[in-house]
Amino acid sequence: MGTSIPNTLIPFPKTHQSSFKSYHPKFQVSPFISKTTTTNGKPTFTCKALSNSNSSLTSTINDLQQQQQQQAQQKQSYEPDIANVWRKIHGQDNWAGLLDPMNPVLRTELIRYGDMTQACYDAFDYDPYSKYCGGSRYSLNEFFESLNMTHLGYTATRFLYSTANVNLPNFFKKSRWPDKLWSPHANWAGYVAVSDDATTKVLGRRDIIISWRGTVTNAEWVADLTNILKPLNQEIPKCTDEKIKIEAGFLELYTDREKTCGYCKYSAREQVLGEVKRLVERYPNEELSITITGHSLGSAMAILSAYDIAETKLNVAKNGKKIHLSVFSYSGPRVGNLRFKNRMENELGVKVLRVRNVHDLVPKSPGIILNETIPSWLLNLVQDFPWCYTHVGEDLELDHKKSPHLNPDGDSACAHNLEAQLHLIDGYHGKNQEFKRTTERDLALVNKSSDFLVDALAVPPNWRQELNKNMTLTEDGRWVQSERTKLEDHPEDIDFHLKQLGLAAP
């Protein structure tokens, strides 16, 4: 979404769409930009800004192609590296020597996967006045195109849904119009995607990504947790150690289903396992990776689903070759106990990199008192207590007070914001090094759903919204809520893949 002439600030319905596409957040083109061709064959873009006085201001943007060429050159500067070093970037050596100082390829990948995590927020319908509240604004087939993210080179293969029966009111959103709900029980929870052929060649492998939605700014959702550890083998039989435990709310969110709802008749667990199995079998002779991302509550789901994939051996191809499985966690909470950590890291070999703002409260919960920060002898002594939690993986600690662009007194929601965290990654070079931005990532993105930027930048807070809140002017002069394509539910072959996994169809 652009910042100079954003779609959301034009108070009229969209009438046409320019064929020009720019994938840098600073240079995306409004539907009100028209394209003409000059005598030298180069396109010229004319942009009209609408005002209350019905007058129009036109300006010509001639450097857009040049900006795209510069981006392509920047992309080429790291593409050859990622194909050769992607295993290290994804934690083969537990990110040794890559975090301090920050490896530039790792920084680029953290931002790229962070953008794909942010896509969950940008696509989610939060509006309680919308009859589609709780769903995705965009269809599966047009998901990345609608978000202007086709440059990443991934294809969304399925949506993930969770049942709103779980008691997490700060996570689930429902419409105020119960008679017009798109689903009475479901909430859209994320997506699965796979790299296309061109991107696969660049990355050095076919990348399967699972991205889980969390809570965009609200850090209060942690108060909804029961803070009680539950044995994992009660819901995941492949786990044979009854002392491996997970926070009960996370486990319920992952495994609960609602048989009367088409979207939730399969649990989130069944949905993701079925899709991973399908994709692994679709590319039997290729180098594969499985990358799972999530922010906030979505981070907990990412870690839990990564454990599950490894425990059920879905990351082992038919030829016996192990598929690299990694998690990029942003602002995530603790998920399970010490036995869960040891099983995931030491026995299953799942690689987890946790990125967090030191001022964020969510990564400090649950297990505020008994956690990995206490002496190891004491942790081993109390590890079976029902309120003792430990983080998994490696830790990348950021500090928003080091950025001159952010308000140092930002509240807890600001400290938890994903766009702000991506800004911090962009400027991070090492623990004791000065904050210095490395790309032209648009600062305005930070205020997309927060009020975190310093006032001197003059970027309005919480600026992102749908054009006219999805209201459309009809031919008879009435404003009505736009209709959307029915959301895709489940692939036809999901029962086949679940049966092979030993999971009975609902």
N, C-alpha and C positions, 0 to 999 in steps of 0.2 A: 504494500500500500504506500502510495507516494506521500510526500510531506508538503510539497509546494502547492499542488492542486489536487488534493485527495478526493476520491470518489465520495467519501462520507460527508464532505462539506458542501457538495453541490445539491441545492435543495430542489431538484427536479428528477423525475424518473429517468432512467438510462434509456437512451434512444438508439445508440449504435455503439459498436465496439471497434476500435482501431485494430488493424491486423498487426501492428507493431507491438512487439513484446520486449520489455527490458526486465531483467531478473534481479537487478540491484534495487534494494528498497528505496534508494534515493531517486531512481529514475523510472518508475513505473508510470505508464501513460494512462491518463483518464479517458473514459468513454467520450469525453467532449473534446478530444484532440483529433483533428482530421489530418489525413496524409495526402500530400500531393507530390508529384515528381517533377524535378527541374529539368532543364535541357541537358544537363550533364549526367542525367540518369540517377542522381542521388536524391533520396527522399527528403522532403522538408516537412516538419510537423508544426502545425499551427494550433495554438492552444487558446481557447476562449474561456475567460473567467466571467461568471455571471454575477450580477449585483442586483440589489433590490430596485434600483432605478431602471432595470432592464437594459442598461447600457452594457456594452461588451468591450473587454480589453484583450487585444490579441498580441501575442508575442511568439517569436519563432525560436524553436530550440534546435540548433544545428549541430550541437556537439554530442547528441545521444549515441550516434554510431561510434564516435571516437571513444566514448566512455565504455561501450561494449567491447571494443577492440582492446582497450586497456585491461578490462576484466579478463578477457580471453588470454592475454599475455600473462596476467597474474596467475591464472589457473594453470597455464602451462609450466609455470615456475615450480610448482609442487607436484604436478601430476606424475612425472617420472619417479619421484621419490616414493609416493604412497604405494605403488605397485610392488616395490622392492622391500619396503619396511612396514607394511601394514600389520603384520603380526606383532611387531614390537609396539606399534602405535596402539594396538588393541590389547596390550598387556601380557604378551608372551613372557616377558621378564619382569612382570609386575611394575612396569613403567619406571624401572631403575634408570636414573640418569636423564629422564625426560621431563621431570617436573620442576627441577630447580638446578639450572635455569630451564625455563619452559622451551621445549622443542617446538619449532615453528610449524612442523607438519602436524604434531599433536594438537597445537592450538587451532589450526585450521579445521581439523576433524572434530574437535569438541564444539566448535561453533557450528559446523555443518550439521552434526547430529542434534545440537541444541535447537537449530532452526526447525528440524524435522519434529522435534518435541513440541516446540512452540506452535507448530501447525495444528496440534490438537486443540489448543486454546483458540486460535484464529478461526477454526472451523466450527467450534461448539456454539450452539444457540443458548445463550444465557437469559434471553428476554422472557420474563414470566408472562408477558402479554402475547407472546407468540404461541400458536397452537403446536409449533414444532419445538418448543422449549425442551431442552434435554437431548436433542438430536444433533446431527451434523447438518450444517448449512448447505453442504455440497455433496453431490452424489459420488459414488465410488469411482465411476469412469472418468469424472472430471475433477477429481479431488485436487491433484497437484496443479492442474491448469487453472482452476478457480483461485488458487492461492498464489498464482504466479511463481510456482516452484518447479516448473518442468525442466529448468536448467540443471537440477540436481540429478536428473536421469533415473528416476525411480517410478515404478508403476504400483499403485495401490491395488492389492489383490483381495482384501476383505476388510470389513469393518468389525470392530469388537464392541460388544454390548455387555453391560452389567445390570443386574437387577437392583432396582431402587428400594427393594424390601429391606436392605441392610440399613442399620441406623447410623447413617453418616449424612445428616442434613446439610452440612456445609459443602458436601461433594455433589450430591444429587440435586438436580433442578427440575421443577415441574411447572407446567403452564397453569395460569390462574383460571383457565377455562376447561374444566374437567370433561365437558361434553365434546371437546374438540381435540383431545390429546392424540398425538400420533402414536403413542403407546402408553398405556396406564402403568406399566411396570418398568420399562427399560430406560436406561440412559446410555448414550453413546460414550464409549470408554477408550477409543483409540483405533489404531489401524495396523495392518500388516502390509508391507510393501517389499518389492524386490528390484534390484538394479537392472536396468535394461542392458542390451548387448554392448552399446558404446561405453557406458559407464563401467560395466564389468571389466572391459578391456583396460580402462584407465586405472581402476582400483586393484587389478590383479587377481580378482576373484568375484564370484557372484555373491552379492551381499543381500541377505534377508534381514529386514529391519522390522522390529515390533516396537511401536511407540504407544505408550500409555498416557492417557490424560490424567492430570492431577487437579490441583486447585490453583488458579492463576496467581492470585495474590493473597488469598485468605489463609492466614496461618492458624486461625482459630479451630480448624477442623480437628486438630490433634486432641482437643478437649472432648471430642465425640468418642474417642477410643476407650475401650473397656480397660486397657492397660493390663490385660490378663493374657498370659501365654497359654497356648493350646497345643497339644501334641499334633504334629503334622501328619502322622500316620493315620489319624482318624479320617482325614479327607484325601490323602495321597498314599494309597496302600504300598506303592513302590518304596516308600520310606519305611524301613524296618526297625529303625531305632525310635522307640517310644519316648525317648528323652530329648529328641529334636523338637523344638517348639517354636511357634510363630505367634505373633500378636493376633488375638482371636478375630478382631475386626477385619484385618487384612485377609486372613484365611477365608472368612465368610464371604467377603466381597469377591474373592477369586473363585470360589467353588459353588456359591449359591446359584440356584436357577428358579425360574417361575414357569411351570409347564403350561400355564394358560396363555402365556405371551409368546408370540412368534419369534420375537427378538431374543428372549431370555429363556427359551426352552432348553437351550444349551448353556451351561455355565461359561463364564469367561475362560476358565481353564480348558474346557472342552473345545471352545472356539479356537484358542491359540494353538493348542496341541494338534488339533486336526489340520489347521492350515500349515503349520510348520512341517508336518509329515507330508502333506501334499506337495509342498514346494521342494522339499529335499528329494522326493521321488521324481519330481519333474526335471531336475537337473542332475541325473545320476553320475555323469562323467565329468562334472565341472568342480573346480575348487570353490568351496562355499565358505561363507562365514555367517554367523547369526549374531546380530547386534541388537540389543534391547535397550531402549531409552525410556526415561520417565522423569517427570519433575514432581516434587512434593509427594502426594499420595501415589501418583503414577510411578514414582521411583520405587516405592514398596512393591507395587505390582510387577515392576520390571525385575526386581531381585527375586521375587517369589517365582515368577514364571521362568526365569533363567535356571533357578534351582530345579524346577519341575522338569524342564526340557532335558537337563543333564541327568537327573535321577531316572527318567524314563528312557534314557539313551537315544533320544531323538537327534542328538548331535553326533551320532555315529552312522555313517553311510552304510549301504548294503555291502560295500567292499571292505568294511571294517575300519575305514579311515575316519579319524575323529575330526569333526567340524569345529573350528574355533568358535567359542561362545563367549561373548563379553557383554558387559553392561556399562553404559555411561549414565550415571545417576546424578541428577541435579537437585540440590536442596532436599534430599531424601531423609526420612526418619529412620530410626533403628527398626529392624524387622523381626529378628528372632534372638535366640539365646546363644551362648558360646558353642554349644554342640552344633547348632545350625551353621554358624560361621566356620567351624572346623571341617564339617562335612562338605560345605560348598567350596571352600578354598583349597583345602589340602587333599581331599579325596576325589571330588568331582572336577576340580581344576577350572571352575568358572572364574573369569577375571572381571573384577568390578573396580571401576574408578569413580569415586564419589567427589563431586564438585560442590562446594558449599561456601556461603558467605559467613564469616566468623560471627556476624551479628544476627544471623538468622536463628530463630528459636526452634524451628521444626527439626533440624538435624540433632538437636539436643534431647529429643523425645522419641519414644517413651524410654523409661529407664533413666530418669533424671539423676537418681542417686547411685544406683548400682549399674555400672556399665564398664566399658573397656578402659576407662580412664583411671580406675582404681588399681592398686597394686595387683600383679598377676596372681600372687598367692591367695589374696582375698577373693579375686574373681573366681578362681578355681573352687574355692570353698563355698561360695554363694551362687554358683552358676545354675543350680537347679531351683533357686527361688523363683516364684511365679512372676516377679517384677524385675528380674535381672536381664538386661538386654545388652547386646554388643553389635557394633557396626561391622560390616563385612568389607573387604577390599582395601584399596589404597585411597588416601585422602589428599585432595587438592584444596587448600584453604585460601580463600580470597577475602579481601577487606574493602568494602565500598567506601570507607573513609579515605582511601588512598587515591580515589578518582577525583580530580578537580571538577568534574562535570556533574557529580551527584551531591545531593544535599546530605551533609554528614549527619544531620539529625533526622533522617528519614525514619518512618515508623516501622513496625515489625512486618507489615505487608510489603513495604518497599524492599526491605532486606531480603524478603522471600521471593521477589519477582524474578522470573526467568529471563526476560529481556535485559534486565539490569545485570544479571549474572553473565550473560553472553558479552555484554559490554566490558565487564571486569576481566573476562578471559582474554578479550581482545587487547587489553592493556597490561596484562600480567606477564612479567619476565622472570620473576623469581621472588623468593620470600623477602629479601632485603633490598630489592631493586625498585627503582622509581616506576610509577605507573606511566606508561606511554603507549598510546594507541598504535596498532600496527597496520590497520586497514582503514578504509573509508566507511566503515560500518556506520549507518545513520544514527546519530545520537537520539533523534526523535523517537526511535523505536522504544527507548526506555520508558517514555511516557505513554506508550500505547494503552496501557491499562494501569497506570500508576501516576503519582505526582512526585517524582524522584529527582528530576533534573533541576539544576540550579536555575533560579529565576532569570538570570542574565541571558540564558539561551532562548527565552520567550517561546517555549514549546508548551501548548496547553496540556493540562493533565487529562488522562483518560480519554484521549482523542479518538480512539477507534470505535466506530459504530457502523452498522449497516446503513446503506443509503435509504433515507426516509424510514428507517426502522422496518424495512421490508414492505412498506405500503406502496401500492401502485395505483395510479390514476386510471380509471376505466373510461371507456368511450362516452359514457353518459355523465362524466364529471364527478364520479364518486371515488373516494379513496378506500381501497380494500387491501387486506393482507394478501401478498402474493402467494400463489400455490407453488409447492415444490414437488419435485419428483419423489415418489415413495422410496424411502431408504432401503437399500439392499439388506436382506437378513442373512441367510446362510447358504453356502454353496450346496448344490444338489448332492455332491458326493461326500459330504461331511460324515454321514453315518458309516460309509464304507471305511473311511480312514479311522474313525473312532473304534469301529469293531476290530480293526487290526491292532489297535492299541489296547484292546481289552476293556474298552469303555463302552458300556451298554448305551444304546440310543434311548432318549427319554420317551 
